[in-house]
Amino acid sequence: MDTILAGRTVVLGISGGIAAYKAAELVRLLVRAGAGVHCIMTAAAREFIGPLTLQTLTKNPVATSLFDLWDEQEIGHISLAERADLCIIAPATANCIGKITLGIADDMLATVAMATRAPMLIAPAMNVNMWNSPAVQENIRILRGRGVHIIDPESGELACGTEGTGRLADITAIFERAAALLQVQDYRGVKALVTAGPTREFLDPARFLSNPSSGKMGYCLARALQWRGADVTLVSGPVALQPPRGVRHIAVTSARDMEAAVKEHAGQARLIIKSAAVADYRPREQLRQKQKKQGGALTLELERNPDILADLGARKGDRVLVGFAAETENMLKHAQDKLRAKKLDMIIANDVSSPGAGFACDTNQVCILTPGAEPEHLPCMSKDLLAHAILDRIQRLLS
Ligand SMILES: Cc1cc2nc3c(=O)[nH]c(=O)nc-3n(C[C@H](O)[C@H](O)[C@H](O)COP(=O)(O)O)c2cc1C
């Protein structure tokens, strides 16, 4: 379960466009993240999707009419407006955007939108010519000026058969923007560099040495930093993950590629988190052609890769430097040694041989070490939650 959305109240307004059916998927993501979701549908929206679907997914009644007796027992529109931690309108029609801009409150959605003081996220969806019309563009400009968050529609094939900008933004992008809006922006103005994933050290074009790192921990950290307002660069070895939205993503393969990318971006960073599992060694020789099978054993000669973390520690300046130690024995001792030798401000140690911790799983159990302080053992938790727990502690070092 997500940290930020758990227990928060999200009012989701759905207006009458073809994309209304996609609201069901957004509801699912919000509910799964632990939010209490209250849907409001316009009359036009109900032509496209039935309230029963949303009511079933949210387990809350769907507000449809301003004058519904049941809702109005507790002055439904005011109560919803006040209870909301966040108000999302997705999809938002040209008509709905126009009403909100002008202050017309003739239905439940427009009335709640006017009465709420919660942050508002609007995801427009419409035909390309409607989107480009001076009326809609002017309304969007005015709403942005009032502090309303607009998630721009995407380009592509539209339901009306035309091509252009107007398709509802990706549902995951809307969800992530919603989470970011509810997040305390305690990393605003901080430039952060995060490394993640494994490296690959090729023997020949068809074979490499690597490790089981999935990159999940680093990607969770990059996403959490971005949500908390940081300007994030993520240098990543080969992984099967989508880079978090809004993060500068640099894909690398070998330890030497990673070293080059880190050197290029470290200069501007105030915070560097090195969660990548960088190979310590690479084959001394990298063959241009695939090595043919031979009888008998094959001996590989390896040479040391650059120690990126130690190099950063040696030229630390006023940067906060955080490393990871994946150990299989004597975890605390090895982590303490690494903390000191590499001049780190913090090291996150985990025993990758214990169940529910380390490589490729969705949870992790770590111990956080900082110079001069007692090691802090954290319980096993999701990597998402852990990313925020780590950032809470780094925040104290930054300030
Ligand atoms: C089949 C169909 C699809 C429509 N799709 C959209 C759309 O994607 N975006 C939009 O702004 N309006 C769309 N409209 C027009 C709106 O439904 C219309 O402007 C309506 O008054 C909007 O009401 P509401 O904003 O209260 O939901 C569509 C209309 C029809 C008949």
The ligand as an SDF file (V2000), in Angstrom:
LIG
                    3D

 31 33  0  0  0  0  0  0  0  0999 V2000
  -20.2830   10.5220  -28.1720 C   0  0  0  0  0  0  0  0  0  0  0  0
  -19.8470   11.8060  -27.5140 C   0  0  0  0  0  0  0  0  0  0  0  0
  -18.5510   11.9470  -27.1010 C   0  0  0  0  0  0  0  0  0  0  0  0
  -18.1290   13.1380  -26.4990 C   0  0  0  0  0  0  0  0  0  0  0  0
  -16.8230   13.2280  -26.0870 N   0  0  0  0  0  0  0  0  0  0  0  0
  -16.4050   14.3940  -25.5430 C   0  0  0  0  0  0  0  0  0  0  0  0
  -15.0640   14.5330  -25.1100 C   0  0  0  0  0  0  0  0  0  0  0  0
  -14.2500   13.6250  -25.2020 O   0  0  0  0  0  0  0  0  0  0  0  0
  -14.6930   15.7180  -24.5760 N   0  0  0  0  0  0  0  0  0  0  0  0
  -15.5470   16.7640  -24.4210 C   0  0  0  0  0  0  0  0  0  0  0  0
  -15.1170   17.8240  -23.9610 O   0  0  0  0  0  0  0  0  0  0  0  0
  -16.8280   16.6390  -24.7990 N   0  0  0  0  0  0  0  0  0  0  0  0
  -17.2910   15.4910  -25.3510 C   0  0  0  0  0  0  0  0  0  0  0  0
  -18.5980   15.3660  -25.7410 N   0  0  0  0  0  0  0  0  0  0  0  0
  -19.5020   16.4890  -25.5190 C   0  0  0  0  0  0  0  0  0  0  0  0
  -19.9770   16.5210  -24.0640 C   0  0  0  0  0  0  0  0  0  0  0  0
  -20.5930   15.3120  -23.7320 O   0  0  0  0  0  0  0  0  0  0  0  0
  -20.9100   17.6860  -23.8740 C   0  0  0  0  0  0  0  0  0  0  0  0
  -20.2020   18.9080  -24.0480 O   0  0  0  0  0  0  0  0  0  0  0  0
  -21.5820   17.6680  -22.5270 C   0  0  0  0  0  0  0  0  0  0  0  0
  -22.3950   18.7960  -22.3910 O   0  0  0  0  0  0  0  0  0  0  0  0
  -20.5680   17.6710  -21.4100 C   0  0  0  0  0  0  0  0  0  0  0  0
  -21.2120   17.7220  -20.1860 O   0  0  0  0  0  0  0  0  0  0  0  0
  -20.4580   17.7180  -18.7950 P   0  0  0  0  0  0  0  0  0  0  0  0
  -19.2790   18.6220  -18.9350 O   0  0  0  0  0  0  0  0  0  0  0  0
  -21.4370   18.2060  -17.8170 O   0  0  0  0  0  0  0  0  0  0  0  0
  -20.0800   16.3150  -18.5410 O   0  0  0  0  0  0  0  0  0  0  0  0
  -19.0300   14.1850  -26.3290 C   0  0  0  0  0  0  0  0  0  0  0  0
  -20.3620   14.0230  -26.7390 C   0  0  0  0  0  0  0  0  0  0  0  0
  -20.7580   12.8540  -27.3180 C   0  0  0  0  0  0  0  0  0  0  0  0
  -22.2000   12.7160  -27.7620 C   0  0  0  0  0  0  0  0  0  0  0  0
  1  2  1  0
  2  3  1  0
  2 30  2  0
  3  4  2  0
  4  5  1  0
  4 28  1  0
  5  6  2  0
  6  7  1  0
  6 13  1  0
  7  8  2  0
  7  9  1  0
  9 10  1  0
 10 11  2  0
 10 12  1  0
 12 13  2  0
 13 14  1  0
 14 15  1  0
 14 28  1  0
 15 16  1  0
 16 17  1  0
 16 18  1  0
 18 19  1  0
 18 20  1  0
 20 21  1  0
 20 22  1  0
 22 23  1  0
 23 24  1  0
 24 25  2  0
 24 26  1  0
 24 27  1  0
 28 29  2  0
 29 30  1  0
 30 31  1  0
M  END
$$$$
